[in-house]
Amino acid sequence: MTDIACKYNHLLDMKEKKANVVEASCARISSNMATRQGYAMMTFTIVTVLFVCYSYIVLYITVTKNFLVAPLVLHVPIWHECTRLDRRSG
């Protein structure tokens, strides 16, 4: 092999090594971004589950409270409340 061919092979080898280093660096950055996105999705999922549980608990307490309070309120006719509101707004 001539001296020029040897230098050309060496140059190609160095460029290939540089491309491998750049590719590994990009893969590392991409992996870090995917990990951050995974943590964000996990956090969003946990918060969503907690709020869904919280809404069901509040719904249960509200319905239970309304069933307990409803017999006390049922003696007032609905039309009486409506006429009272009409008098206030007029």
C-alpha positions in Angstrom: 0.0 0.0 0.0 1.2 3.4 -0.8 1.8 6.1 1.7 -1.2 8.2 0.4 -3.6 5.1 0.7 -2.4 4.4 4.2 -3.0 8.1 5.2 -6.4 8.0 3.5 -7.4 4.8 5.4 -6.2 6.4 8.7 -8.3 9.5 7.9 -11.4 7.4 7.2 -10.8 5.5 10.4 -10.6 8.7 12.4 -13.7 10.1 10.8 -15.6 6.9 11.6 -14.5 7.0 15.2 -15.6 10.6 15.5 -19.0 9.7 14.0 -19.3 6.9 16.5 -18.6 9.4 19.4 -21.1 11.9 18.0 -23.7 9.2 17.6 -23.1 7.9 21.2 -23.4 11.5 22.5 -26.7 12.0 20.6 -28.0 8.7 21.9 -27.2 9.7 25.5 -28.9 13.0 25.1 -32.0 11.3 23.6 -32.0 8.8 26.4 -31.9 11.6 29.0 -34.8 13.4 27.3 -36.8 10.1 27.2 -36.2 9.6 30.9 -37.4 13.1 31.7 -40.5 12.6 29.6 -41.1 9.3 31.4 -40.9 11.0 34.8 -43.3 13.7 33.7 -45.8 11.2 32.5 -45.5 9.2 35.7 -46.0 12.4 37.8 -49.0 13.4 35.6 -50.5 9.9 36.1 -50.1 9.9 39.8 -51.6 13.3 40.2 -54.5 12.3 38.0 -55.2 9.2 40.0 -55.1 11.2 43.3 -57.5 13.8 42.0 -59.9 11.1 40.7 -59.8 9.4 44.1 -60.3 12.8 45.8 -63.3 13.6 43.5 -64.9 10.3 44.3 -64.5 10.8 48.1 -65.9 14.4 47.8 -68.8 13.0 45.7 -69.5 10.3 48.3 -69.5 12.8 51.2 -71.7 15.2 49.3 -74.3 12.6 48.3 -74.3 11.2 51.9 -74.6 14.6 53.4 -77.5 15.5 51.0 -79.3 12.3 51.8 -79.0 13.1 55.5 -80.0 16.8 55.1 -82.7 16.2 52.5 -85.5 15.0 54.9 -85.1 18.2 56.9 -85.4 20.4 53.8 -88.3 18.6 52.0 -91.0 20.3 54.1 -90.5 23.6 52.2 -92.3 23.6 48.9 -90.2 24.4 45.8 -92.7 27.0 44.5 -92.3 28.9 47.7 -88.6 29.2 47.2 -89.1 30.3 43.6 -91.5 33.1 44.5 -89.2 34.3 47.2 -86.4 34.5 44.7 -88.6 36.4 42.2 -89.5 39.0 44.8 -85.9 39.6 45.6 -84.8 40.1 42.0 -87.8 42.3 41.0 
